Amino acid sequence: MYLHPLIANVSKAERSALVQCSELRSYRRNETVLAADDWTDRVYCVASGLLRVVAHGKGSPQPSDVTTDFIRQDDFFLGPSLSEDNYQATQTLVAALPSAVYLVPVAEIRRLCASYPEVAIGLLGLAMKRMSVMRGQLRRISALSAEDLVSRVLHQLTLLAPASTGAYDKRITQSVIASYSGLSREVVNKTMRDMEHRGLVRRDDTGVHVPADFAVSDFGGLLPMDQGLAQAEPQQHDPLYPANLLEPPLRPRA
């Protein structure tokens, strides 16, 4: 059975114990994986599919939900700290696509970090990379036009939810794109229709296709955080997004 590279140097007995205490669950598209304010004692590792992290708006008559992050295949969703066995979620975790997720006890992850520093370093690197991605997205929302912003998000989706080369899964809705880009659904719809009329976006049975040069920004080329992603094949593993913790499961239910 193939195991996550983060625990490659963990003893066989401890790896077996980790497998025994972990749980694999599948989720339908738009199903809630973890609700905000709920308590959990698990770390969430995406084996297949795509999750999105949703922050709920407050203080207005019609508060809006904002997608702040995506948790792609082979990535983790962690609590604010590993110092406690459980934590209260501050955001909601939702399946953007049918997904299979490993639920690993926080206590077990903390124990492995204490015994194997390379596990802690790997998780720290993952958290740092996610913070960089989030900062970049905030910068784009404040600096780019609606068309440039939608273009960048569509390009990201070809990496986060690849359907084929240069395409993303068409089950990712315009509402999700709007939530992540900080735009209204109407603006996203108008922008994407205009792109289709100009031949920049194409839909077919395999997905939504966008050209590779959508990754070019007003900052004079690829943003630093996107250079590695743009060069990677959709299914190629990034060192900070390593292979599954456990053997890949069967496809989750649609």
C-alpha positions as CSV (number, residue, x, y, z in Angstrom):
1,M,0.0,0.0,0.0
2,Y,1.4,3.4,-1.0
3,L,1.7,5.9,1.9
4,H,2.1,9.6,2.1
5,P,5.7,10.8,1.6
6,L,5.5,12.8,4.9
7,I,5.4,9.5,6.8
8,A,7.9,7.7,4.5
9,N,10.4,7.5,7.4
10,V,7.9,6.5,10.0
11,S,8.2,2.9,11.3
12,K,6.0,0.2,9.8
13,A,4.2,-0.3,13.1
14,E,3.4,3.4,13.5
15,R,2.2,3.6,9.9
16,S,-0.1,0.7,10.5
17,A,-1.4,2.4,13.6
18,L,-2.1,5.5,11.6
19,V,-4.0,3.6,9.0
20,Q,-6.1,1.9,11.7
21,C,-7.1,5.2,13.4
22,S,-7.8,7.1,10.2
23,E,-11.2,7.1,8.4
24,L,-12.0,7.5,4.7
25,R,-15.2,9.3,3.8
26,S,-16.7,10.3,0.5
27,Y,-18.8,13.4,-0.1
28,R,-21.2,14.5,-2.8
29,R,-20.7,17.9,-4.6
30,N,-21.8,20.8,-2.4
31,E,-22.0,18.5,0.7
32,T,-20.6,20.0,3.9
33,V,-17.5,18.3,5.1
34,L,-17.1,20.4,8.3
35,A,-19.3,23.2,9.4
36,A,-18.1,26.5,10.9
37,D,-18.3,26.5,14.7
38,D,-18.3,22.7,14.9
39,W,-15.7,20.9,17.0
40,T,-13.5,18.3,15.4
41,D,-10.5,16.2,16.4
42,R,-9.4,15.4,12.8
43,V,-7.1,16.7,10.1
44,Y,-8.7,16.4,6.6
45,C,-6.5,15.0,3.7
46,V,-8.1,15.1,0.3
47,A,-7.5,11.8,-1.5
48,S,-9.5,12.8,-4.6
49,G,-11.8,15.7,-5.7
50,L,-11.7,19.3,-4.4
51,L,-12.9,21.1,-1.3
52,R,-13.4,24.8,-0.7
53,V,-13.0,26.8,2.5
54,V,-15.9,29.1,3.0
55,A,-16.1,32.2,5.3
56,H,-19.6,33.3,6.2
57,G,-20.3,37.0,6.1
58,K,-21.8,38.8,9.1
59,G,-23.3,42.1,10.0
60,S,-25.4,42.8,6.9
61,P,-29.1,42.1,6.0
62,Q,-27.9,39.5,3.3
63,P,-24.4,38.4,4.3
64,S,-22.5,36.7,1.6
65,D,-20.3,33.6,1.8
66,V,-16.8,33.9,0.4
67,T,-14.5,31.1,-0.8
68,T,-11.2,31.9,0.8
69,D,-9.2,28.8,-0.3
70,F,-9.3,25.5,-2.1
71,I,-8.0,22.2,-0.7
72,R,-7.0,20.1,-3.7
73,Q,-6.1,16.5,-4.1
74,D,-3.2,15.4,-1.7
75,D,-3.5,18.6,0.3
76,F,-4.5,19.0,4.0
77,F,-7.0,21.1,5.9
78,L,-5.6,21.8,9.4
79,G,-6.9,23.5,12.5
80,P,-5.2,26.7,13.8
81,S,-3.0,24.7,16.1
82,L,-1.9,21.1,16.7
83,S,-1.3,21.7,20.4
84,E,-4.8,20.5,21.3
85,D,-6.5,17.3,20.4
86,N,-9.5,19.1,19.0
87,Y,-10.4,22.5,17.6
88,Q,-13.4,24.6,16.6
89,A,-13.7,25.3,12.9
90,T,-13.9,29.0,12.1
91,Q,-14.8,28.3,8.4
92,T,-16.9,25.8,6.6
93,L,-15.4,23.1,4.5
94,V,-17.5,22.1,1.4
95,A,-17.0,19.6,-1.4
96,A,-16.7,21.6,-4.6
97,L,-16.6,18.3,-6.5
98,P,-17.4,14.7,-5.4
99,S,-14.5,14.1,-3.0
100,A,-12.9,11.3,-1.0
101,V,-11.3,12.6,2.3
102,Y,-9.1,10.9,4.9
103,L,-9.9,12.0,8.5
104,V,-6.8,11.6,10.6
105,P,-6.8,12.3,14.4
106,V,-5.0,15.5,15.4
107,A,-3.4,13.7,18.3
108,E,-1.8,11.2,16.0
109,I,-0.5,13.9,13.7
110,R,0.9,15.8,16.7
111,R,2.6,12.6,18.0
112,L,4.2,12.0,14.6
113,C,5.4,15.6,14.5
114,A,7.1,15.2,17.9
115,S,8.8,12.0,16.9
116,Y,9.7,12.8,13.3
117,P,10.7,16.5,12.7
118,E,10.4,16.0,8.9
119,V,6.7,15.5,9.3
120,A,6.4,18.8,11.2
121,I,8.5,20.6,8.6
122,G,6.4,19.2,5.8
123,L,3.2,20.4,7.4
124,L,4.8,23.8,8.1
125,G,5.8,24.2,4.4
126,L,2.3,23.3,3.3
127,A,0.8,26.0,5.6
128,M,3.3,28.6,4.4
129,K,2.5,27.9,0.8
130,R,-1.2,28.2,1.4
131,M,-0.7,31.6,3.1
132,S,1.3,32.7,0.1
133,V,-1.5,31.7,-2.3
134,M,-4.1,33.4,-0.2
135,R,-2.1,36.7,-0.1
136,G,-1.7,36.5,-3.8
137,Q,-5.4,36.1,-4.3
138,L,-6.1,39.1,-2.1
139,R,-3.6,41.2,-4.1
140,R,-5.3,40.2,-7.4
141,I,-8.8,41.0,-6.1
142,S,-7.6,44.6,-5.1
143,A,-5.5,45.2,-8.2
144,L,-6.9,43.4,-11.3
145,S,-9.9,44.2,-13.6
146,A,-12.8,41.8,-13.6
147,E,-11.7,40.2,-16.8
148,D,-8.1,39.7,-15.6
149,L,-9.3,38.4,-12.3
150,V,-11.7,35.9,-13.8
151,S,-9.0,34.8,-16.2
152,R,-6.6,34.1,-13.4
153,V,-9.2,32.1,-11.4
154,L,-10.1,30.0,-14.5
155,H,-6.4,29.3,-15.0
156,Q,-6.1,28.2,-11.4
157,L,-9.0,25.9,-11.8
158,T,-7.3,24.0,-14.6
159,L,-4.7,23.1,-11.9
160,L,-7.0,22.6,-9.0
161,A,-9.8,20.7,-10.8
162,P,-8.3,19.5,-14.1
163,A,-10.7,17.8,-16.5
164,S,-8.1,17.5,-19.4
165,T,-5.1,19.5,-20.5
166,G,-6.0,23.2,-20.4
167,A,-9.5,22.6,-19.0
168,Y,-11.2,22.5,-15.7
169,D,-14.2,20.5,-14.4
170,K,-17.4,22.1,-15.7
171,R,-19.1,21.2,-12.4
172,I,-17.3,24.2,-10.8
173,T,-20.1,26.7,-11.0
174,Q,-19.9,30.4,-11.8
175,S,-21.2,31.0,-8.2
176,V,-18.1,29.3,-6.8
177,I,-15.9,31.4,-9.2
178,A,-17.6,34.6,-8.1
179,S,-17.2,33.6,-4.4
180,Y,-13.5,33.1,-4.8
181,S,-12.8,36.1,-7.1
182,G,-14.7,38.6,-5.0
183,L,-17.1,39.5,-7.8
184,S,-20.8,39.1,-8.3
185,R,-22.1,36.1,-10.2
186,E,-23.6,38.5,-12.7
187,V,-20.2,40.0,-13.4
188,V,-18.6,36.6,-13.7
189,N,-21.4,35.4,-16.1
190,K,-21.1,38.5,-18.3
191,T,-17.3,38.2,-18.4
192,M,-17.2,34.5,-19.2
193,R,-19.9,35.0,-22.0
194,D,-17.8,37.8,-23.5
195,M,-14.7,35.5,-23.4
196,E,-16.6,32.7,-25.1
197,H,-17.8,35.1,-27.9
198,R,-14.1,36.1,-28.4
199,G,-13.0,32.5,-28.5
200,L,-11.0,32.7,-25.3
201,V,-13.2,30.2,-23.4
202,R,-14.6,27.0,-24.8
203,R,-16.9,24.5,-23.3
204,D,-17.3,20.9,-24.3
205,D,-18.2,17.5,-22.7
206,T,-14.7,17.2,-21.1
207,G,-14.7,20.6,-19.3
208,V,-14.2,24.3,-19.7
209,H,-11.1,25.1,-21.8
210,V,-8.9,28.3,-21.3
211,P,-5.6,29.2,-23.0
212,A,-2.4,28.9,-21.0
213,D,-1.6,32.6,-21.3
214,F,-4.5,33.4,-19.0
215,A,-1.8,33.0,-16.3
216,V,-0.1,36.2,-17.4
217,S,-0.9,39.1,-15.1
218,D,-0.5,42.9,-14.9
219,F,2.6,42.3,-12.8
220,G,4.8,41.6,-15.8
221,G,4.5,37.8,-16.2
222,L,3.6,35.0,-13.9
223,L,3.3,35.8,-10.2
224,P,6.1,34.1,-8.3
225,M,3.7,31.7,-6.5
226,D,2.2,30.6,-9.8
227,Q,5.4,29.8,-11.7
228,G,5.7,26.3,-10.4
229,L,2.0,25.6,-10.7
230,A,1.9,26.7,-14.3
231,Q,4.8,24.4,-15.3
232,A,3.2,21.3,-13.6
233,E,1.0,18.8,-15.4
234,P,-2.5,18.6,-13.8
235,Q,-1.8,15.3,-12.1
236,Q,1.9,15.9,-11.3
237,H,2.7,16.0,-7.6
238,D,4.2,19.1,-6.0
239,P,6.6,18.4,-3.2
240,L,4.3,20.3,-0.8
241,Y,1.3,18.6,-2.2
242,P,2.5,15.0,-2.0
243,A,0.7,11.7,-2.8
244,N,-2.1,10.3,-0.8
245,L,-1.8,9.4,2.9
246,L,-3.3,6.0,2.1
247,E,-3.9,4.0,-1.1
248,P,-6.1,6.0,-3.5
249,P,-9.8,5.0,-2.9
250,L,-12.4,4.2,-5.5
251,R,-14.0,7.2,-7.2
252,P,-16.4,9.0,-4.8
253,R,-20.1,9.0,-5.5
254,A,-21.3,11.8,-7.8
